[in-house]
């Protein structure tokens, strides 16, 4: 088991120097490309590739949080605390929308 | 502290019925929109909004993993195990690229 914080710290140890050099927008761009690759893996239906792309998206999200000095676990738990942040129910009871 | 797995389970309890109804592509689309909102928060430099958007991106990523029956923590730790998956060093020693 690894906490969100521990994972963010792992990314910091491995990548912070490089991520800082790349900066927030360069790091965001990379995150955005990983999300495209996740879409491709979804289209192709390749299970191993799909799992790798999930790993890459959360890794780059943690990298971006590091560059911006955001505590990803704290930010996450402040918004999602076992209930839907909008309707405050679990399971969520908000009106269902397929699109926004 | 919350593990990646616990957080994914929390999202499952709150949202799985809705996420399943929306399906992988509908859920992906929403994740993609959250990433755009993260970019807007980055542009605007509003700290509270930025933190919320980080929370939303990881929440929708966990939702998508639930819909696709991917174990996000397992997928993440299989790729990122305290070293760079490419050069196997920590800190990473890969050639530096700003773009791909």
N, CA and C atoms of all chains as a GROMACS GRO file, in nm:
protein
  600
    1UNK      N    1   0.084  -0.120   0.000
    1UNK     CA    2   0.000   0.000   0.000
    1UNK      C    3   0.088   0.125   0.000
    2UNK      N    4   0.048   0.222  -0.074
    2UNK     CA    5   0.121   0.349  -0.075
    2UNK      C    6   0.019   0.462  -0.067
    3UNK      N    7   0.048   0.558   0.021
    3UNK     CA    8  -0.043   0.671   0.031
    3UNK      C    9  -0.018   0.765  -0.086
    4UNK      N   10  -0.118   0.849  -0.112
    4UNK     CA   11  -0.102   0.950  -0.217
    4UNK      C   12   0.020   1.037  -0.185
    5UNK      N   13   0.036   1.069  -0.057
    5UNK     CA   14   0.149   1.155  -0.017
    5UNK      C   15   0.283   1.085  -0.041
    6UNK      N   16   0.289   0.959  -0.002
    6UNK     CA   17   0.415   0.885  -0.024
    6UNK      C   18   0.448   0.875  -0.172
    7UNK      N   19   0.345   0.855  -0.252
    7UNK     CA   20   0.370   0.846  -0.396
    7UNK      C   21   0.419   0.981  -0.451
    8UNK      N   22   0.355   1.088  -0.406
    8UNK     CA   23   0.403   1.221  -0.449
    8UNK      C   24   0.548   1.244  -0.406
    9UNK      N   25   0.581   1.199  -0.286
    9UNK     CA   26   0.720   1.213  -0.239
    9UNK      C   27   0.816   1.129  -0.323
   10UNK      N   28   0.773   1.011  -0.364
   10UNK     CA   29   0.857   0.928  -0.451
   10UNK      C   30   0.886   1.001  -0.582
   11UNK      N   31   0.781   1.060  -0.638
   11UNK     CA   32   0.799   1.136  -0.762
   11UNK      C   33   0.893   1.255  -0.740
   12UNK      N   34   0.884   1.315  -0.621
   12UNK     CA   35   0.972   1.427  -0.590
   12UNK      C   36   1.118   1.382  -0.589
   13UNK      N   37   1.145   1.269  -0.523
   13UNK     CA   38   1.283   1.219  -0.516
   13UNK      C   39   1.338   1.186  -0.656
   14UNK      N   40   1.254   1.125  -0.736
   14UNK     CA   41   1.304   1.080  -0.868
   14UNK      C   42   1.313   1.196  -0.968
   15UNK      N   43   1.213   1.288  -0.963
   15UNK     CA   44   1.195   1.380  -1.076
   15UNK      C   45   1.195   1.529  -1.045
   16UNK      N   46   1.201   1.571  -0.917
   16UNK     CA   47   1.178   1.714  -0.891
   16UNK      C   48   1.275   1.805  -0.966
   17UNK      N   49   1.403   1.767  -0.970
   17UNK     CA   50   1.502   1.854  -1.037
   17UNK      C   51   1.462   1.875  -1.183
   18UNK      N   52   1.423   1.768  -1.248
   18UNK     CA   53   1.384   1.776  -1.389
   18UNK      C   54   1.252   1.849  -1.407
   19UNK      N   55   1.156   1.820  -1.319
   19UNK     CA   56   1.025   1.884  -1.330
   19UNK      C   57   1.037   2.035  -1.308
   20UNK      N   58   1.121   2.074  -1.214
   20UNK     CA   59   1.139   2.217  -1.187
   20UNK      C   60   1.201   2.286  -1.308
   21UNK      N   61   1.295   2.218  -1.370
   21UNK     CA   62   1.361   2.274  -1.488
   21UNK      C   63   1.260   2.290  -1.602
   22UNK      N   64   1.169   2.195  -1.612
   22UNK     CA   65   1.066   2.197  -1.718
   22UNK      C   66   0.959   2.302  -1.688
   23UNK      N   67   0.932   2.321  -1.556
   23UNK     CA   68   0.835   2.422  -1.514
   23UNK      C   69   0.691   2.375  -1.520
   24UNK      N   70   0.598   2.457  -1.464
   24UNK     CA   71   0.458   2.415  -1.457
   24UNK      C   72   0.396   2.389  -1.594
   25UNK      N   73   0.418   2.477  -1.690
   25UNK     CA   74   0.351   2.458  -1.820
   25UNK      C   75   0.411   2.342  -1.899
   26UNK      N   76   0.543   2.326  -1.891
   26UNK     CA   77   0.605   2.212  -1.958
   26UNK      C   78   0.559   2.081  -1.896
   27UNK      N   79   0.545   2.081  -1.764
   27UNK     CA   80   0.501   1.960  -1.694
   27UNK      C   81   0.353   1.933  -1.724
   28UNK      N   82   0.274   2.040  -1.729
   28UNK     CA   83   0.133   2.025  -1.764
   28UNK      C   84   0.119   1.965  -1.904
   29UNK      N   85   0.200   2.013  -1.996
   29UNK     CA   86   0.192   1.964  -2.134
   29UNK      C   87   0.217   1.813  -2.138
   30UNK      N   88   0.315   1.772  -2.060
   30UNK     CA   89   0.348   1.629  -2.057
   30UNK      C   90   0.230   1.548  -1.998
   31UNK      N   91   0.173   1.600  -1.890
   31UNK     CA   92   0.057   1.535  -1.828
   31UNK      C   93  -0.056   1.521  -1.930
   32UNK      N   94  -0.077   1.627  -2.005
   32UNK     CA   95  -0.181   1.630  -2.105
   32UNK      C   96  -0.155   1.524  -2.214
   33UNK      N   97  -0.030   1.508  -2.252
   33UNK     CA   98   0.006   1.406  -2.352
   33UNK      C   99  -0.017   1.265  -2.297
   34UNK      N  100   0.010   1.247  -2.169
   34UNK     CA  101  -0.014   1.115  -2.108
   34UNK      C  102  -0.163   1.080  -2.110
   35UNK      N  103  -0.246   1.184  -2.093
   35UNK     CA  104  -0.390   1.159  -2.097
   35UNK      C  105  -0.434   1.118  -2.238
   36UNK      N  106  -0.369   1.174  -2.339
   36UNK     CA  107  -0.395   1.132  -2.477
   36UNK      C  108  -0.354   0.986  -2.498
   37UNK      N  109  -0.241   0.950  -2.439
   37UNK     CA  110  -0.194   0.812  -2.453
   37UNK      C  111  -0.288   0.715  -2.381
   38UNK      N  112  -0.344   0.760  -2.270
   38UNK     CA  113  -0.443   0.678  -2.199
   38UNK      C  114  -0.564   0.653  -2.291
   39UNK      N  115  -0.604   0.757  -2.362
   39UNK     CA  116  -0.715   0.744  -2.457
   39UNK      C  117  -0.682   0.642  -2.567
   40UNK      N  118  -0.559   0.649  -2.618
   40UNK     CA  119  -0.517   0.553  -2.722
   40UNK      C  120  -0.520   0.410  -2.670
   41UNK      N  121  -0.473   0.393  -2.546
   41UNK     CA  122  -0.473   0.259  -2.487
   41UNK      C  123  -0.617   0.209  -2.468
   42UNK      N  124  -0.705   0.302  -2.435
   42UNK     CA  125  -0.847   0.269  -2.420
   42UNK      C  126  -0.904   0.225  -2.556
   43UNK      N  127  -0.870   0.300  -2.660
   43UNK     CA  128  -0.915   0.265  -2.795
   43UNK      C  129  -0.863   0.129  -2.838
   44UNK      N  130  -0.737   0.102  -2.807
   44UNK     CA  131  -0.674  -0.022  -2.852
   44UNK      C  132  -0.711  -0.143  -2.768
   45UNK      N  133  -0.763  -0.116  -2.647
   45UNK     CA  134  -0.805  -0.225  -2.561
   45UNK      C  135  -0.692  -0.315  -2.514
   46UNK      N  136  -0.570  -0.259  -2.513
   46UNK     CA  137  -0.457  -0.339  -2.463
   46UNK      C  138  -0.443  -0.316  -2.312
   47UNK      N  139  -0.466  -0.420  -2.240
   47UNK     CA  140  -0.474  -0.412  -2.094
   47UNK      C  141  -0.344  -0.364  -2.029
   48UNK      N  142  -0.231  -0.419  -2.070
   48UNK     CA  143  -0.103  -0.382  -2.009
   48UNK      C  144  -0.071  -0.236  -2.037
   49UNK      N  145  -0.095  -0.194  -2.161
   49UNK     CA  146  -0.069  -0.055  -2.199
   49UNK      C  147  -0.162   0.038  -2.121
   50UNK      N  148  -0.285  -0.004  -2.106
   50UNK     CA  149  -0.383   0.077  -2.032
   50UNK      C  150  -0.335   0.100  -1.889
   51UNK      N  151  -0.289  -0.006  -1.824
   51UNK     CA  152  -0.243   0.007  -1.686
   51UNK      C  153  -0.121   0.098  -1.677
   52UNK      N  154  -0.031   0.086  -1.773
   52UNK     CA  155   0.088   0.174  -1.774
   52UNK      C  156   0.048   0.320  -1.790
   53UNK      N  157  -0.052   0.345  -1.872
   53UNK     CA  158  -0.092   0.484  -1.895
   53UNK      C  159  -0.161   0.543  -1.772
   54UNK      N  160  -0.236   0.461  -1.701
   54UNK     CA  161  -0.291   0.508  -1.573
   54UNK      C  162  -0.176   0.548  -1.480
   55UNK      N  163  -0.073   0.465  -1.473
   55UNK     CA  164   0.042   0.494  -1.388
   55UNK      C  165   0.108   0.626  -1.430
   56UNK      N  166   0.120   0.645  -1.562
   56UNK     CA  167   0.186   0.766  -1.612
   56UNK      C  168   0.104   0.891  -1.581
   57UNK      N  169  -0.028   0.881  -1.593
   57UNK     CA  170  -0.109   1.000  -1.565
   57UNK      C  171  -0.097   1.039  -1.419
   58UNK      N  172  -0.107   0.944  -1.328
   58UNK     CA  173  -0.098   0.981  -1.186
   58UNK      C  174   0.045   1.028  -1.153
   59UNK      N  175   0.144   0.972  -1.221
   59UNK     CA  176   0.284   1.014  -1.198
   59UNK      C  177   0.304   1.160  -1.240
   60UNK      N  178   0.254   1.196  -1.358
   60UNK     CA  179   0.271   1.333  -1.404
   60UNK      C  180   0.184   1.431  -1.327
   61UNK      N  181   0.071   1.383  -1.279
   61UNK     CA  182  -0.012   1.469  -1.193
   61UNK      C  183   0.064   1.500  -1.063
   62UNK      N  184   0.130   1.399  -1.008
   62UNK     CA  185   0.210   1.419  -0.886
   62UNK      C  186   0.329   1.511  -0.916
   63UNK      N  187   0.390   1.494  -1.032
   63UNK     CA  188   0.501   1.582  -1.071
   63UNK      C  189   0.455   1.727  -1.080
   64UNK      N  190   0.340   1.749  -1.142
   64UNK     CA  191   0.288   1.886  -1.154
   64UNK      C  192   0.256   1.943  -1.016
   65UNK      N  193   0.200   1.860  -0.930
   65UNK     CA  194   0.173   1.906  -0.793
   65UNK      C  195   0.304   1.944  -0.724
   66UNK      N  196   0.409   1.868  -0.746
   66UNK     CA  197   0.539   1.901  -0.686
   66UNK      C  198   0.592   2.035  -0.735
   67UNK      N  199   0.582   2.056  -0.866
   67UNK     CA  200   0.633   2.182  -0.923
   67UNK      C  201   0.556   2.301  -0.865
   68UNK      N  202   0.427   2.281  -0.840
   68UNK     CA  203   0.342   2.390  -0.791
   68UNK      C  204   0.330   2.392  -0.639
   69UNK      N  205   0.402   2.300  -0.575
   69UNK     CA  206   0.401   2.292  -0.428
   69UNK      C  207   0.259   2.271  -0.373
   70UNK      N  208   0.186   2.182  -0.440
   70UNK     CA  209   0.052   2.143  -0.395
   70UNK      C  210   0.062   2.007  -0.327
   71UNK      N  211   0.002   1.993  -0.211
   71UNK     CA  212  -0.007   1.866  -0.140
   71UNK      C  213  -0.127   1.790  -0.197
   72UNK      N  214  -0.098   1.696  -0.285
   72UNK     CA  215  -0.204   1.628  -0.360
   72UNK      C  216  -0.299   1.552  -0.267
   73UNK      N  217  -0.245   1.485  -0.168
   73UNK     CA  218  -0.332   1.409  -0.076
   73UNK      C  219  -0.422   1.503   0.005
   74UNK      N  220  -0.364   1.610   0.054
   74UNK     CA  221  -0.442   1.707   0.133
   74UNK      C  222  -0.552   1.770   0.048
   75UNK      N  223  -0.515   1.812  -0.072
   75UNK     CA  224  -0.612   1.873  -0.163
   75UNK      C  225  -0.726   1.774  -0.193
   76UNK      N  226  -0.689   1.648  -0.211
   76UNK     CA  227  -0.788   1.546  -0.247
   76UNK      C  228  -0.883   1.519  -0.132
   77UNK      N  229  -0.828   1.503  -0.012
   77UNK     CA  230  -0.913   1.470   0.103
   77UNK      C  231  -0.994   1.589   0.151
   78UNK      N  232  -0.946   1.709   0.123
   78UNK     CA  233  -1.027   1.826   0.158
   78UNK      C  234  -1.154   1.832   0.072
   79UNK      N  235  -1.145   1.785  -0.050
   79UNK     CA  236  -1.263   1.788  -0.136
   79UNK      C  237  -1.345   1.660  -0.125
   80UNK      N  238  -1.278   1.544  -0.123
   80UNK     CA  239  -1.348   1.415  -0.122
   80UNK      C  240  -1.328   1.348   0.014
   81UNK      N  241  -1.428   1.359   0.100
   81UNK     CA  242  -1.417   1.308   0.237
   81UNK      C  243  -1.524   1.202   0.260
   82UNK      N  244  -1.531   1.105   0.171
   82UNK     CA  245  -1.624   0.992   0.184
   82UNK      C  246  -1.766   1.024   0.140
   83UNK      N  247  -1.787   1.144   0.090
   83UNK     CA  248  -1.916   1.181   0.036
   83UNK      C  249  -1.896   1.264  -0.089
   84UNK      N  250  -2.001   1.273  -0.169
   84UNK     CA  251  -1.997   1.362  -0.285
   84UNK      C  252  -1.987   1.506  -0.234
   85UNK      N  253  -1.889   1.585  -0.283
   85UNK     CA  254  -1.876   1.722  -0.234
   85UNK      C  255  -1.994   1.811  -0.271
   86UNK      N  256  -2.074   1.770  -0.370
   86UNK     CA  257  -2.188   1.854  -0.410
   86UNK      C  258  -2.314   1.821  -0.330
   87UNK      N  259  -2.359   1.695  -0.333
   87UNK     CA  260  -2.487   1.660  -0.267
   87UNK      C  261  -2.465   1.611  -0.124
   88UNK      N  262  -2.341   1.583  -0.088
   88UNK     CA  263  -2.304   1.535   0.046
   88UNK      C  264  -2.361   1.397   0.077
   89UNK      N  265  -2.398   1.321  -0.027
   89UNK     CA  266  -2.446   1.184  -0.005
   89UNK      C  267  -2.343   1.084  -0.055
   90UNK      N  268  -2.354   0.960  -0.007
   90UNK     CA  269  -2.272   0.849  -0.057
   90UNK      C  270  -2.358   0.724  -0.054
   91UNK      N  271  -2.391   0.665  -0.169
   91UNK     CA  272  -2.354   0.709  -0.304
   91UNK      C  273  -2.414   0.846  -0.340
   92UNK      N  274  -2.347   0.909  -0.435
   92UNK     CA  275  -2.388   1.040  -0.485
   92UNK      C  276  -2.534   1.038  -0.535
   93UNK      N  277  -2.607   1.143  -0.502
   93UNK     CA  278  -2.747   1.155  -0.547
   93UNK      C  279  -2.771   1.279  -0.633
   94UNK      N  280  -2.663   1.336  -0.685
   94UNK     CA  281  -2.678   1.453  -0.773
   94UNK      C  282  -2.761   1.411  -0.896
   95UNK      N  283  -2.830   1.507  -0.961
   95UNK     CA  284  -2.896   1.476  -1.088
   95UNK      C  285  -2.793   1.420  -1.186
   96UNK      N  286  -2.831   1.315  -1.259
   96UNK     CA  287  -2.736   1.250  -1.349
   96UNK      C  288  -2.723   1.326  -1.480
   97UNK      N  289  -2.597   1.352  -1.516
   97UNK     CA  290  -2.571   1.415  -1.644
   97UNK      C  291  -2.463   1.335  -1.716
   98UNK      N  292  -2.480   1.309  -1.844
   98UNK     CA  293  -2.373   1.240  -1.918
   98UNK      C  294  -2.268   1.343  -1.962
   99UNK      N  295  -2.315   1.466  -1.985
   99UNK     CA  296  -2.222   1.572  -2.029
   99UNK      C  297  -2.236   1.691  -1.935
  100UNK      N  298  -2.143   1.785  -1.949
  100UNK     CA  299  -2.157   1.908  -1.874
  100UNK      C  300  -2.202   2.020  -1.964
  101UNK      N  301  -0.375   1.004   0.638
  101UNK     CA  302  -0.313   0.943   0.519
  101UNK      C  303  -0.414   0.852   0.451
  102UNK      N  304  -0.414   0.853   0.322
  102UNK     CA  305  -0.502   0.764   0.247
  102UNK      C  306  -0.420   0.700   0.134
  103UNK      N  307  -0.434   0.569   0.121
  103UNK     CA  308  -0.362   0.502   0.012
  103UNK      C  309  -0.436   0.528  -0.119
  104UNK      N  310  -0.362   0.510  -0.227
  104UNK     CA  311  -0.424   0.524  -0.359
  104UNK      C  312  -0.541   0.426  -0.370
  105UNK      N  313  -0.522   0.306  -0.317
  105UNK     CA  314  -0.629   0.204  -0.324
  105UNK      C  315  -0.752   0.247  -0.244
  106UNK      N  316  -0.729   0.297  -0.123
  106UNK     CA  317  -0.842   0.342  -0.040
  106UNK      C  318  -0.917   0.455  -0.110
  107UNK      N  319  -0.841   0.545  -0.171
  107UNK     CA  320  -0.908   0.656  -0.240
  107UNK      C  321  -0.990   0.605  -0.358
  108UNK      N  322  -0.934   0.512  -0.433
  108UNK     CA  323  -1.010   0.454  -0.545
  108UNK      C  324  -1.136   0.384  -0.493
  109UNK      N  325  -1.125   0.316  -0.380
  109UNK     CA  326  -1.242   0.251  -0.320
  109UNK      C  327  -1.346   0.354  -0.276
  110UNK      N  328  -1.300   0.466  -0.224
  110UNK     CA  329  -1.393   0.572  -0.185
  110UNK      C  330  -1.471   0.621  -0.308
  111UNK      N  331  -1.399   0.642  -0.416
  111UNK     CA  332  -1.466   0.686  -0.539
  111UNK      C  333  -1.565   0.580  -0.587
  112UNK      N  334  -1.528   0.453  -0.568
  112UNK     CA  335  -1.619   0.344  -0.608
  112UNK      C  336  -1.749   0.352  -0.528
  113UNK      N  337  -1.737   0.370  -0.397
  113UNK     CA  338  -1.857   0.376  -0.312
  113UNK      C  339  -1.947   0.494  -0.352
  114UNK      N  340  -1.884   0.608  -0.376
  114UNK     CA  341  -1.964   0.728  -0.403
  114UNK      C  342  -2.019   0.728  -0.546
  115UNK      N  343  -1.937   0.682  -0.643
  115UNK     CA  344  -1.970   0.710  -0.783
  115UNK      C  345  -1.981   0.593  -0.879
  116UNK      N  346  -1.955   0.469  -0.835
  116UNK     CA  347  -1.946   0.362  -0.936
  116UNK      C  348  -2.074   0.346  -1.018
  117UNK      N  349  -2.190   0.353  -0.952
  117UNK     CA  350  -2.316   0.334  -1.026
  117UNK      C  351  -2.327   0.437  -1.138
  118UNK      N  352  -2.294   0.561  -1.108
  118UNK     CA  353  -2.303   0.668  -1.207
  118UNK      C  354  -2.194   0.655  -1.313
  119UNK      N  355  -2.073   0.621  -1.267
  119UNK     CA  356  -1.962   0.609  -1.362
  119UNK      C  357  -1.989   0.496  -1.461
  120UNK      N  358  -2.046   0.386  -1.412
  120UNK     CA  359  -2.075   0.272  -1.500
  120UNK      C  360  -2.181   0.311  -1.602
  121UNK      N  361  -2.278   0.386  -1.559
  121UNK     CA  362  -2.385   0.431  -1.648
  121UNK      C  363  -2.327   0.523  -1.757
  122UNK      N  364  -2.231   0.604  -1.718
  122UNK     CA  365  -2.168   0.699  -1.811
  122UNK      C  366  -2.073   0.624  -1.906
  123UNK      N  367  -2.009   0.518  -1.854
  123UNK     CA  368  -1.920   0.435  -1.936
  123UNK      C  369  -1.780   0.491  -1.948
  124UNK      N  370  -1.686   0.411  -2.006
  124UNK     CA  371  -1.546   0.452  -2.013
  124UNK      C  372  -1.525   0.582  -2.090
  125UNK      N  373  -1.590   0.596  -2.207
  125UNK     CA  374  -1.564   0.716  -2.287
  125UNK      C  375  -1.627   0.841  -2.226
  126UNK      N  376  -1.747   0.825  -2.170
  126UNK     CA  377  -1.809   0.938  -2.101
  126UNK      C  378  -1.727   0.981  -1.980
  127UNK      N  379  -1.675   0.884  -1.910
  127UNK     CA  380  -1.594   0.914  -1.792
  127UNK      C  381  -1.460   0.976  -1.833
  128UNK      N  382  -1.402   0.923  -1.940
  128UNK     CA  383  -1.278   0.981  -1.992
  128UNK      C  384  -1.298   1.127  -2.031
  129UNK      N  385  -1.412   1.153  -2.098
  129UNK     CA  386  -1.439   1.291  -2.142
  129UNK      C  387  -1.441   1.386  -2.023
  130UNK      N  388  -1.502   1.339  -1.914
  130UNK     CA  389  -1.510   1.422  -1.795
  130UNK      C  390  -1.371   1.445  -1.735
  131UNK      N  391  -1.292   1.340  -1.729
  131UNK     CA  392  -1.153   1.352  -1.681
  131UNK      C  393  -1.077   1.455  -1.764
  132UNK      N  394  -1.096   1.446  -1.893
  132UNK     CA  395  -1.029   1.537  -1.985
  132UNK      C  396  -1.070   1.682  -1.960
  133UNK      N  397  -1.199   1.703  -1.932
  133UNK     CA  398  -1.246   1.838  -1.901
  133UNK      C  399  -1.188   1.889  -1.768
  134UNK      N  400  -1.171   1.800  -1.674
  134UNK     CA  401  -1.111   1.841  -1.546
  134UNK      C  402  -0.966   1.886  -1.567
  135UNK      N  403  -0.898   1.820  -1.661
  135UNK     CA  404  -0.760   1.860  -1.688
  135UNK      C  405  -0.755   1.999  -1.750
  136UNK      N  406  -0.856   2.031  -1.832
  136UNK     CA  407  -0.867   2.166  -1.887
  136UNK      C  408  -0.891   2.268  -1.775
  137UNK      N  409  -0.974   2.230  -1.681
  137UNK     CA  410  -1.001   2.322  -1.569
  137UNK      C  411  -0.877   2.342  -1.482
  138UNK      N  412  -0.796   2.239  -1.470
  138UNK     CA  413  -0.669   2.252  -1.397
  138UNK      C  414  -0.580   2.353  -1.468
  139UNK      N  415  -0.581   2.349  -1.600
  139UNK     CA  416  -0.503   2.445  -1.679
  139UNK      C  417  -0.554   2.587  -1.655
  140UNK      N  418  -0.685   2.604  -1.652
  140UNK     CA  419  -0.742   2.737  -1.627
  140UNK      C  420  -0.703   2.788  -1.488
  141UNK      N  421  -0.707   2.700  -1.390
  141UNK     CA  422  -0.669   2.739  -1.254
  141UNK      C  423  -0.520   2.777  -1.249
  142UNK      N  424  -0.440   2.706  -1.328
  142UNK     CA  425  -0.297   2.737  -1.338
  142UNK      C  426  -0.278   2.876  -1.400
  143UNK      N  427  -0.352   2.903  -1.506
  143UNK     CA  428  -0.346   3.034  -1.572
  143UNK      C  429  -0.388   3.146  -1.477
  144UNK      N  430  -0.493   3.119  -1.400
  144UNK     CA  431  -0.549   3.223  -1.313
  144UNK      C  432  -0.470   3.242  -1.184
  145UNK      N  433  -0.389   3.142  -1.152
  145UNK     CA  434  -0.306   3.152  -1.032
  145UNK      C  435  -0.385   3.156  -0.902
  146UNK      N  436  -0.508   3.101  -0.905
  146UNK     CA  437  -0.586   3.097  -0.781
  146UNK      C  438  -0.557   2.967  -0.708
  147UNK      N  439  -0.499   2.983  -0.593
  147UNK     CA  440  -0.447   2.868  -0.519
  147UNK      C  441  -0.557   2.768  -0.477
  148UNK      N  442  -0.667   2.818  -0.426
  148UNK     CA  443  -0.774   2.729  -0.379
  148UNK      C  444  -0.835   2.653  -0.496
  149UNK      N  445  -0.857   2.724  -0.607
  149UNK     CA  446  -0.914   2.660  -0.726
  149UNK      C  447  -0.816   2.556  -0.780
  150UNK      N  448  -0.689   2.589  -0.778
  150UNK     CA  449  -0.586   2.497  -0.826
  150UNK      C  450  -0.591   2.366  -0.747
  151UNK      N  451  -0.599   2.378  -0.616
  151UNK     CA  452  -0.602   2.258  -0.532
  151UNK      C  453  -0.727   2.175  -0.559
  152UNK      N  454  -0.840   2.241  -0.577
  152UNK     CA  455  -0.964   2.169  -0.608
  152UNK      C  456  -0.952   2.096  -0.740
  153UNK      N  457  -0.889   2.157  -0.837
  153UNK     CA  458  -0.879   2.092  -0.969
  153UNK      C  459  -0.786   1.971  -0.963
  154UNK      N  460  -0.680   1.981  -0.882
  154UNK     CA  461  -0.596   1.861  -0.862
  154UNK      C  462  -0.682   1.748  -0.803
  155UNK      N  463  -0.764   1.781  -0.705
  155UNK     CA  464  -0.852   1.680  -0.643
  155UNK      C  465  -0.945   1.621  -0.747
  156UNK      N  466  -1.000   1.706  -0.834
  156UNK     CA  467  -1.095   1.656  -0.933
  156UNK      C  468  -1.027   1.566  -1.036
  157UNK      N  469  -0.906   1.601  -1.077
  157UNK     CA  470  -0.838   1.517  -1.176
  157UNK      C  471  -0.810   1.378  -1.118
  158UNK      N  472  -0.758   1.371  -0.996
  158UNK     CA  473  -0.729   1.239  -0.940
  158UNK      C  474  -0.860   1.164  -0.913
  159UNK      N  475  -0.967   1.234  -0.878
  159UNK     CA  476  -1.096   1.169  -0.854
  159UNK      C  477  -1.150   1.107  -0.983
  160UNK      N  478  -1.144   1.181  -1.092
  160UNK     CA  479  -1.196   1.127  -1.219
  160UNK      C  480  -1.104   1.019  -1.275
  161UNK      N  481  -0.976   1.030  -1.246
  161UNK     CA  482  -0.884   0.922  -1.287
  161UNK      C  483  -0.920   0.793  -1.213
  162UNK      N  484  -0.950   0.804  -1.085
  162UNK     CA  485  -0.991   0.687  -1.005
  162UNK      C  486  -1.125   0.634  -1.055
  163UNK      N  487  -1.217   0.723  -1.091
  163UNK     CA  488  -1.346   0.682  -1.146
  163UNK      C  489  -1.326   0.603  -1.275
  164UNK      N  490  -1.242   0.654  -1.362
  164UNK     CA  491  -1.217   0.584  -1.489
  164UNK      C  492  -1.153   0.447  -1.463
  165UNK      N  493  -1.062   0.441  -1.368
  165UNK     CA  494  -1.000   0.313  -1.332
  165UNK      C  495  -1.107   0.216  -1.281
  166UNK      N  496  -1.202   0.267  -1.204
  166UNK     CA  497  -1.311   0.182  -1.155
  166UNK      C  498  -1.395   0.126  -1.270
  167UNK      N  499  -1.431   0.213  -1.362
  167UNK     CA  500  -1.513   0.169  -1.476
  167UNK      C  501  -1.441   0.062  -1.556
  168UNK      N  502  -1.308   0.074  -1.566
  168UNK     CA  503  -1.230  -0.020  -1.647
  168UNK      C  504  -1.172  -0.135  -1.563
  169UNK      N  505  -1.208  -0.137  -1.435
  169UNK     CA  506  -1.160  -0.242  -1.345
  169UNK      C  507  -1.007  -0.248  -1.342
  170UNK      N  508  -0.945  -0.132  -1.336
  170UNK     CA  509  -0.799  -0.121  -1.321
  170UNK      C  510  -0.768  -0.087  -1.176
  171UNK      N  511  -0.673  -0.158  -1.117
  171UNK     CA  512  -0.626  -0.130  -0.981
  171UNK      C  513  -0.518  -0.022  -0.993
  172UNK      N  514  -0.559   0.102  -0.963
  172UNK     CA  515  -0.472   0.217  -0.988
  172UNK      C  516  -0.342   0.209  -0.906
  173UNK      N  517  -0.353   0.168  -0.780
  173UNK     CA  518  -0.232   0.159  -0.697
  173UNK      C  519  -0.136   0.052  -0.750
  174UNK      N  520  -0.191  -0.063  -0.785
  174UNK     CA  521  -0.108  -0.172  -0.837
  174UNK      C  522  -0.040  -0.130  -0.967
  175UNK      N  523  -0.118  -0.072  -1.057
  175UNK     CA  524  -0.064  -0.027  -1.186
  175UNK      C  525   0.048   0.074  -1.163
  176UNK      N  526   0.026   0.164  -1.065
  176UNK     CA  527   0.123   0.270  -1.038
  176UNK      C  528   0.252   0.213  -0.981
  177UNK      N  529   0.240   0.124  -0.884
  177UNK     CA  530   0.360   0.071  -0.818
  177UNK      C  531   0.433  -0.030  -0.906
  178UNK      N  532   0.362  -0.090  -0.999
  178UNK     CA  533   0.432  -0.180  -1.092
  178UNK      C  534   0.524  -0.101  -1.184
  179UNK      N  535   0.484   0.021  -1.216
  179UNK     CA  536   0.569   0.102  -1.305
  179UNK      C  537   0.669   0.187  -1.226
  180UNK      N  538   0.622   0.247  -1.117
  180UNK     CA  539   0.708   0.339  -1.039
  180UNK      C  540   0.740   0.276  -0.904
  181UNK      N  541   0.859   0.220  -0.893
  181UNK     CA  542   0.899   0.147  -0.772
  181UNK      C  543   1.023   0.212  -0.711
  182UNK      N  544   1.016   0.342  -0.692
  182UNK     CA  545   1.124   0.417  -0.627
  182UNK      C  546   1.239   0.452  -0.720
  183UNK      N  547   1.226   0.415  -0.846
  183UNK     CA  548   1.326   0.453  -0.946
  183UNK      C  549   1.256   0.492  -1.074
  184UNK      N  550   1.329   0.563  -1.158
  184UNK     CA  551   1.276   0.593  -1.292
  184UNK      C  552   1.262   0.462  -1.368
  185UNK      N  553   1.142   0.436  -1.426
  185UNK     CA  554   1.125   0.309  -1.498
  185UNK      C  555   1.211   0.298  -1.624
  186UNK      N  556   1.262   0.412  -1.673
  186UNK     CA  557   1.345   0.405  -1.795
  186UNK      C  558   1.493   0.384  -1.763
  187UNK      N  559   1.553   0.474  -1.683
  187UNK     CA  560   1.698   0.463  -1.658
  187UNK      C  561   1.728   0.384  -1.531
  188UNK      N  562   1.627   0.353  -1.451
  188UNK     CA  563   1.642   0.277  -1.326
  188UNK      C  564   1.725   0.352  -1.221
  189UNK      N  565   1.738   0.484  -1.234
  189UNK     CA  566   1.811   0.562  -1.134
  189UNK      C  567   1.713   0.647  -1.054
  190UNK      N  568   1.757   0.691  -0.936
  190UNK     CA  569   1.682   0.787  -0.856
  190UNK      C  570   1.783   0.876  -0.784
  191UNK      N  571   1.786   1.007  -0.817
  191UNK     CA  572   1.703   1.076  -0.917
  191UNK      C  573   1.727   1.024  -1.060
  192UNK      N  574   1.627   1.045  -1.141
  192UNK     CA  575   1.631   1.006  -1.282
  192UNK      C  576   1.751   1.067  -1.353
  193UNK      N  577   1.815   0.986  -1.438
  193UNK     CA  578   1.932   1.033  -1.515
  193UNK      C  579   1.909   1.023  -1.665
  194UNK      N  580   1.785   1.012  -1.706
  194UNK     CA  581   1.755   1.007  -1.850
  194UNK      C  582   1.800   1.138  -1.916
  195UNK      N  583   1.830   1.136  -2.045
  195UNK     CA  584   1.858   1.262  -2.116
  195UNK      C  585   1.740   1.356  -2.098
  196UNK      N  586   1.769   1.484  -2.073
  196UNK     CA  587   1.661   1.579  -2.046
  196UNK      C  588   1.597   1.628  -2.175
  197UNK      N  589   1.464   1.619  -2.179
  197UNK     CA  590   1.390   1.673  -2.293
  197UNK      C  591   1.278   1.762  -2.239
  198UNK      N  592   1.261   1.876  -2.299
  198UNK     CA  593   1.148   1.961  -2.257
  198UNK      C  594   1.022   1.916  -2.328
  199UNK      N  595   1.038   1.861  -2.449
  199UNK     CA  596   0.923   1.813  -2.526
  199UNK      C  597   0.949   1.670  -2.568
  200UNK      N  598   0.842   1.607  -2.618
  200UNK     CA  599   0.859   1.474  -2.673
  200UNK      C  600   0.856   1.480  -2.824
   0.00000   0.00000   0.00000
